[in-house]
Amino acid sequence: MSIRFQPTFPDDAAVVILPVEKDGLDRVAWGARDALRPIAKGAAAANRFAGEAGTTLELFVGDPVRHVVLLGVGGADEPDWEKAGGALTARFLASGAAEVAVDLSALAAAPAPRAVARFAAATVQRGWQHHAYRTKLPEKARPTLTGVTIAGAPEGTQDAWAHQFAVTGGLELTMMLVTEPPNVLYPETFVERVRADVDGLGLEITVLDEAAMAELGMGALLAVSQGSARGAQVLALKWNGAGDSDPALALVGKGVTFDTGGISLKPGPGMEDMKWDMGGAGAVVGAMKALASRKARANVIGVCGLVENMPDGAASRPGDVVTSMSGQTIEILNTDAEGRLVLGDVLTWVQRTHRPKTVVDLATLTGAMIVSLGNEYGGVFANDDPLAEQLLAAGLATGDKLWRFPLSPIYDKMIDSPIADMKNIGGKGAGSITAAQFVQRFVEEGVRWAHLDIAGMVWSDKAGATHDKGATGYGVRLLDRFVADNFEG
């Protein structure tokens, strides 16, 4: 979908969108459309329309008939404008209309440039769909909306939109990867897709195959992969936007492209959802694409551990002991607690190879996180209070919300093993916390680290302001804002 900004409203617009603030119908600047005022007020009263963000009131007036839509933008802050943009696309995406035009001059006061940019981004993001495997899509379900014209945007909107356009590109990459079926997307094809999508952006790409990982001693990650016919991969995307030096920040993603649970087999109902167990890796590569696309002034590396967890005669068994790249040994008690094994080796590799001072990992790690937070927040664990606050702030600013959980040595005894350095599961309680405690054992001294358990956030059974049902792209906007606010001068 294309977004066009222009100073004046197009006279030939067939669908006219007039933004209205909450309880602000009396403040609408009707201008030449003043004849609509009494009609709109009567219709608003009859339909209880008060301008709440994302609500609409539609009028058909004039000769020839013009389609006029009052679009609620709520309190006119960034999240409200984003919600309004998503609602606009949800209404018109398959409506038959090809173009709509938004007249910002109808507002009594000009909105902030970043709010308008978020609005424009949401109209595009909400329109993303994946129909590659649909051969009989009903005519009424086919998207028709191809363009949105925004008239009267304030100065500075173009720069804000350029940033949001880059983030939108990253979101679309993430949502595509999370949506693809597991027979199409597996470690090798994940790498191929990402390499093709980011080509020309200036990212330095490194790929490790299983032979390279074995030489490095990545016994934990390889233990997850050994039951699959698909070879594991480690994918690293490096962006040097602040000069030639070590990355200040490493983003690490769990990329289990399909998770059966291995020998500790998951129940059959719902197992198809495990195609999105690579949502952490998807968020990392989407964020790296966004940073490179907008030429972020920061040095960041994104690393993904990509595996498929399958049951097989060669698969890891409960009771196996493996040695990680860090040298620590792990007793595998449950092969469905595999993501932490992947993260451990990838964390060790990126710290020893690139020496970042800050590391943030993202993983759809535990079902216990969904029990705790549902599908409203991701969980954050951190060994540094300021780092946790920075991530929480970025989450609130973007809508990719986080809630902090504790870390404490008192949980360590739950993952201590009698025959190895640690076991990969704790007891029945505190499942998300013991998983984070496990991952923390691979963080080196002096490194600021945060772990985001996003198990409930990468896929949704209901549409949101920036996504349809399905893949949400969670984490891309969060990470981009985190970098912009804390790593760019």
Buried (B, 14 or more C-beta within 10 A) or exposed (E): BEBEBEEEBBEEBBBBBBBBBBEBBEEBBEEEBEEBEEEBBEBBEEEEBBBBBBBBBBBEBEEEEBBBBBBBBBBBBBBBBBBBBBBBBBBBBBBEBEBBBBBBBBBEEBBBBBBBBBBBBBBBBBBBBBEEEEEEEEEEEEBBBEBBBBBBBBEEBEEBBEBBBBBBBBBBBBBBBBBBEBEEBBBBBBBEBBBEBBEEBEBEEBBBBBEEBEEBBBBBBBBBBBBBEBBBBBBBBBBBBBEEEEBBBBBBBBBBBBBBBBBBEBEEEEBEEBBBBBBBBBBBBBBBBBBBBBEBBBBBBBBBBBBBBBBEEEBBEBEBBBBBBBEBBBBBBBBBBBBBBBBBBBBBBBBEBBBBEBBBBBBBBBBBBBEBBEBEBBBBBBBEEEBBEBBBBBBBBBBBBBBBBEBEEEBBEBBEBEEBBBBBBBEEEBBBBBBBBBBBBBBEEEBBBBBBBBBBBBBBEEBBBBBBEBBBBBBBBBBBBBBBEBBEE
